Amino acid sequence: MKYAIVEISGRQFWVENKKYYDLNRIPTKVNSQINLNRVLLVNNEGEILIGQPYLENVKITAKVLKHFRGQKILVYKMRPKKKTRKKQGHRQDLTRILINDICIN
């Protein structure tokens, strides 16, 4: 089983071939190919490569499937005994990508 740990948009993801992941919005067009170059670790059928901090000879290609917005999260702030209340909603802008290939040069 080949997998990699990649840093994308400030977060780290465990990615595998032919699986899709939801990330923070990436400003690219739908159906375009992107290269993920911040690879921290790769497991290639038991052979583990660890970067310091990143691996230079690993190339991960992904395809942008769609842009969408996540579920609504409610933020409720209240100060007790002061009669101040604030209810606010938030929906994060997300991008869904499909990992095409993890290539080790």
Helices and strands as residue ranges (DSSP letters): E 2-8, E 11-16, E 20-24, E 33-36, E 39-44, E 47-50, E 58-69, E 73-79, E 84-90, E 93-104
